[in-house]
Amino acid sequence: MNKEEIEYIELKLRVPKAIVDFLRAHETDLEGSVEEYLEYSIVAGVNADIDSDIFPFEDYDEIESVKRHWGLDKVFDEVLVKPSKTVEALERNIKEMEKFVKIESVRDLVTSEIQKLRIELQSLRDKSNA
């Protein structure tokens, strides 16, 4: 399921002006628009509430069953996982770690970790190209 396949409804929400003003002033720091930030925050909040004990679910299996029943598992996967941002973060991490390859005492460990990150990065790129 991709974001275009998720059914959306428009809902009128009241958000304190101070919050909207703050978000608009810092929109360049967000990973998208104020509206996308608020969407992400709402979805992340619902996901966290389902995973906590706000709702009366007995265990992990029941929580996962409820998510599947309502189609929330796919919504959470699509909205909360941002492959492009994850790719950028992995690329930054690799670049930062490459600085430490010159240090002999940690070279093997760092090289191994960089290789793992490159494999993860390639996997994400393959998924986003599929």
C-alpha positions as CSV (number, residue, x, y, z in Angstrom):
1,M,0.0,0.0,0.0
2,N,1.4,3.4,-0.8
3,K,0.2,6.8,0.4
4,E,-2.0,7.3,-2.6
5,E,-3.9,4.1,-1.7
6,I,-4.7,5.2,1.8
7,E,-8.2,6.6,2.1
8,Y,-8.3,10.0,3.7
9,I,-11.1,12.2,5.0
10,E,-10.9,15.9,5.7
11,L,-11.6,16.8,9.3
12,K,-11.9,20.2,10.8
13,L,-9.5,20.4,13.7
14,R,-9.0,23.2,16.2
15,V,-5.3,23.7,16.8
16,P,-4.0,26.4,19.1
17,K,-2.8,29.4,17.1
18,A,0.5,29.5,19.0
19,I,1.3,26.0,17.9
20,V,0.5,26.7,14.3
21,D,2.5,29.9,14.4
22,F,5.5,28.1,15.9
23,L,5.3,25.3,13.3
24,R,5.0,27.8,10.4
25,A,8.0,29.7,11.7
26,H,10.0,26.5,11.8
27,E,8.6,24.8,8.7
28,T,12.1,24.6,7.2
29,D,13.1,22.4,10.1
30,L,10.2,20.0,9.5
31,E,10.4,17.0,7.1
32,G,7.6,18.5,5.0
33,S,4.8,21.0,5.5
34,V,3.0,21.9,8.7
35,E,0.0,19.8,7.5
36,E,2.3,16.7,6.9
37,Y,3.9,17.2,10.3
38,L,0.5,17.3,12.0
39,E,-0.7,14.2,10.0
40,Y,2.5,12.4,11.0
41,S,2.1,13.4,14.6
42,I,-1.5,12.3,14.8
43,V,-0.7,8.9,13.2
44,A,2.3,8.4,15.4
45,G,0.2,9.3,18.5
46,V,-2.5,6.8,17.7
47,N,0.1,4.1,17.0
48,A,1.8,4.9,20.4
49,D,-1.5,4.8,22.2
50,I,-2.5,1.5,20.7
51,D,0.9,0.0,21.7
52,S,0.6,1.4,25.3
53,D,-2.1,0.5,27.7
54,I,-4.6,3.3,26.8
55,F,-6.7,0.7,25.0
56,P,-7.7,-2.5,26.7
57,F,-5.7,-5.0,24.6
58,E,-4.4,-8.0,26.3
59,D,-1.0,-8.6,24.6
60,Y,1.2,-8.0,21.5
61,D,-0.7,-10.5,19.4
62,E,-4.1,-8.9,20.1
63,I,-2.6,-5.4,19.3
64,E,-1.2,-6.6,16.0
65,S,-4.6,-8.3,15.2
66,V,-6.5,-5.1,15.9
67,K,-4.0,-3.1,13.7
68,R,-4.5,-5.6,10.8
69,H,-8.3,-5.7,11.3
70,W,-8.6,-1.9,10.9
71,G,-5.9,-1.7,8.2
72,L,-3.8,0.4,10.6
73,D,-0.7,-1.7,10.1
74,K,-0.5,-0.5,6.5
75,V,-1.3,3.1,7.4
76,F,1.4,3.1,10.1
77,D,4.0,1.5,7.8
78,E,3.3,4.0,5.0
79,V,2.9,7.2,7.0
80,L,5.5,6.6,9.8
81,V,8.2,5.1,7.7
82,K,9.7,7.6,5.3
83,P,12.2,5.7,3.1
84,S,13.7,8.9,1.5
85,K,14.5,10.4,4.9
86,T,15.8,7.0,6.1
87,V,18.1,6.8,3.1
88,E,19.4,10.3,3.7
89,A,20.0,9.5,7.4
90,L,21.9,6.3,6.5
91,E,24.0,8.1,3.9
92,R,24.9,10.7,6.6
93,N,25.7,8.0,9.1
94,I,28.0,6.2,6.6
95,K,29.8,9.4,5.8
96,E,30.3,10.2,9.5
97,M,31.6,6.7,10.2
98,E,34.0,6.8,7.3
99,K,36.0,9.4,9.2
100,F,36.8,6.8,11.8
101,V,38.2,4.2,9.4
102,K,41.6,6.0,9.6
103,I,41.8,5.1,13.3
104,E,43.5,1.8,13.5
105,S,42.1,0.7,16.8
106,V,38.5,0.8,15.6
107,R,39.0,0.3,11.8
108,D,37.6,-3.3,11.7
109,L,34.6,-2.5,13.8
110,V,33.8,0.7,11.9
111,T,34.3,-1.0,8.5
112,S,31.9,-3.8,9.6
113,E,29.3,-1.4,10.7
114,I,29.6,0.7,7.5
115,Q,29.1,-2.5,5.5
116,K,25.9,-3.3,7.4
117,L,24.6,0.2,6.8
118,R,25.4,0.0,3.1
119,I,23.4,-3.3,2.8
120,E,20.5,-1.6,4.7
121,L,20.8,1.4,2.4
122,Q,20.7,-0.7,-0.7
123,S,17.7,-2.6,0.6
124,L,15.8,0.7,1.2
125,R,16.7,1.9,-2.3
126,D,15.5,-1.3,-3.9
127,K,12.2,-1.1,-2.0
128,S,11.6,2.5,-3.0
129,N,12.4,1.7,-6.7
130,A,10.0,-1.3,-6.7
